[in-house]
Every structure is written in structure tokens, then in C-alpha cells.
Amino acid sequence: MNLYIGIDIGTSACRACAINQRASIVATARRKLPPPLRQGVNVEQDARVWWQTLSETLDALCAQIDPEQVRRIAVDGTSATLLLCARDGTALTPGLMYNDARAEAEAGLIAAAAPPDVAVQGATSGLAKLLHLRDRLPDTDFLALHQADWLTGKLTGHFGISDENNALKTGYDPVQRRWPDWLATLNVSPRQLPEVVPPGSVIGTVNDASVKRWRWPAGTEVVAGTTDSTAGFIATQASTTGTAVTVLGSTLVIKVLSNQPVTAARYGVYSHRLGDRWLVGGASNAGGAIISTLFSSCDIHRYTRLVNPHQLTDLDYYPLSSRGERFPIQDPLMEPRLEPRPSSDARFFQGILEGLARIEQRGYRLLAELGAPYPEQVLTVGGGAVNTGWAVIREQLLGVPVTRAKQQEAAFGTALLARSSGPVNIEVDL
């Protein structure tokens, strides 16, 4: 039996999943990641922590399977998490996490140099982090790698390859399939950038250290991965144009499968390439984080049972956790709207769910106005997917069927990438 391993480096944990040729899950493993170091808008982590946690996760996974049956491996990582390293993979900087926003000055330089609708705008982009870190190195001979790129290199022993999804927020043009010429105006050299290939492309085989530790066959292939949110979409095995996936996690993320790319940086809208089709989407700063801030887990469980989806409140909330919104409204000064608060906590809880549902509705309408298809159905993943009352509220507002995805772990989606026989074609391989 051939096995395929997907590894997901998320925000709080590393997960691994082994599947067989029929895409049935054979084994899973999970290990917690230590929290990153935070100081104001600075959010960083030592890359060695990623590798140690990934290695421990694979130890646990391979103890459950026959490692001799492993044929391919893929890794996904958080989008726009980036570090600079030497040619041999030695980390020269910490990894700046996806939500690190220290590169404000560099974001201004990018805004003056880049076309307006590329996905590099803002201080949290991979390109802004590259420029910030570069100016703090004594030498210009470095490689800029995303989290998944660097970890993939640790498995193969060869560094310098990325995938089209992770490279997007560092400036890669997925339509032309190349690094654009305007990067030269920012003194970014092609030598400092990774080679970019489609997700699912075979990029090498595991190195001797990996073979020794996990007892994989010497010829086990490593394929290019993707971002964690794209892996989550792939995990749902959605394959029809117009199918959408909403992630109800700490933040609200929406993606819809489209025949054409749609970009609008002013709204935080961008497109990831999957074969000949595109995942068009955006991510709000609103989401489940505000719920866990305002309510205990016991309260959430209690008030969830009291949600009445057929009798909506008249509360008009915009439930941000803090100031600033990026999608479907881009306003860094936008304040949370959580007033007035009713005397009933259960009603307050439902009002927040309704507010999040209206953000989702507004997001899909905006994507449709920009040229993406309006959803024909919405699959839900993330912690909020289990809330059936919330699903009914969302279904009423969206006007299309809303269901929980059968599979939603990003590690499973990345395992599907590993199983694919080449660059992923969502219609054929999934």
C-alpha cells in the first residue's frame, strides 16, 4: 500500500496526515507549537522551533504506519511567513510571522513601485518582510524563503524552491508564472528569490538524515506545497466552479473557485492559482477570536444551544477584535462595533454570529462584483463549522446551501497534493 504524507504548520500546532491511494486517512499526528514572540506589531519565531515541532510530529505519525510504504510528502505553511537564510538553509534571521506588521516603511516603498492590484501591498506582505530583513543583514547573498519552502528544504537538503501560492505575497506573478521585472526597482535580485513551481510538483527526494530518522525509502519524493488556507480548501475536495469555502476560525476567510483570477488590493482580494483555475478570496480581521474573548467555553456551548436562527435580532454589530479591517472593507482605523449590548447574553452572542454572517455575505457579494462567481454552495471549515444554528443564519443571508465540509484539516489537503501525480489540477486530481 502506497502512503502519502501531508504536513501542516499552522499558527498553534503542527499536524501531519498519512493517506493511501484512495485518499483514505491512515494515521494522523499533532504537536503544539510554542507561541511566537510578540512585541507590539512584531511577531516572530525561531525557524528551528518549526523544524523541531515538525520532526516530533513526524515521529508520532511514523510510529503508527509502515514508513517503508511512504511515497511522497508535502508541506504547507502560513501565508507570508518569511525568513532569510544562507544557501545551505542556515537561518540568518528569525521568521517573521504572517501577521507581523513592523515593515510599514517598506510597505510605503512597495506601494510606490508595485502595480496597485498585486498581493504585496501592506506591512504584512512577504515582500515587505523581505525588504525589512534584508536591510538588517551585512551581506546581500541570501535566499528569501517562506515557512513551507524552508521546511521542505530541511527534508530534501536543498533550498531555494517555492510554490505559486506561497510566493504570491512576495510578488510572484501567477498569471505570467514568473517574478515580475518591477522587483528590480526595489533592488530585489532574482538570486535572492526562490525558483517557483506549481503546487504538487515533484522537487526532489528526502535526504539521508530524513531516511535515517523516519525510515522512509531513499527515493521518497517531496513535492511543492501550498499555503495553509489553500490546503484547507483542497481538503474539502471541492472541484466545481462556484463552490466556495468559508473558514470560521480566529478570523473569517472566504474563497470561491473561479475560472479567472480576480485581484483588488484595495479590498484585500487576491487569487491563488490551482492548475488552470483560481481560488479568489479575502480574509477579514473579524472572526471567532472575538467570541472567545467575550465568552467562556462553557458560555459558548450554552448560548449556542439557545441560538434561534429563524428569529434574527435587530443588532447591527461589526465584531472586530481590535481596530482595523482588511476585507471586505479595508480601513486600518475601523473600530469594532459591539454596541448596544442587550441585557441578555444569549441575544448578544447571537448578534455577534449574525454580524459575522453579514460580513461573510458582504464578502461574497464583493467578490462577485469584482468578477468571481457568486457561490452556488458554501462549505464550512474551522471551529465555527459545528454550530448548526449559525449555519442556518448564514444560509438565509447567503441564499445558497451551507454545509460543513467532511474533511477540513489542511494536513489532509496537503496529503492530497502529495498524492497528486504532478502539478495539481483540481478537476482531475481531487
Secondary structure, DSSP 8 states (H G I E B T S, - for coil): --EEEEEEE-SSEEEEEEEETT--EEEEEEEE----EEETTEEEE-HHHHHHHHHHHHHHHHTSS-GGGEEEEEEEE-TT-EEEE-TT--BSS-EE-TT----HHHHHHHHHHS-TTSTT-STTSHHHHHHHHHTT-S-S--EEEEHHHHHHHHHHS---EEETTTTGGGT-BTTTTB--GGGGGGT--GGGS-EEE-TT-EEEE--HHHHHHH---TT-EEE--EEHHHHHHHHTT--STTEEEEEESSSEEEEEEESS---BGGGTBEEEEETTEEEEEEE-S-SHHHHHHHS-HHHHHHHHHH--TTS------B--SSS-B-SSS-BTT---B--S--S-HHHHHHHHHHHHHHHHHHHHHHHHHHTS---SEEEEESGGGG-HHHHHHHHHHH-S-EEE-S---HHHHHHHHHHSSSS--TTTT-
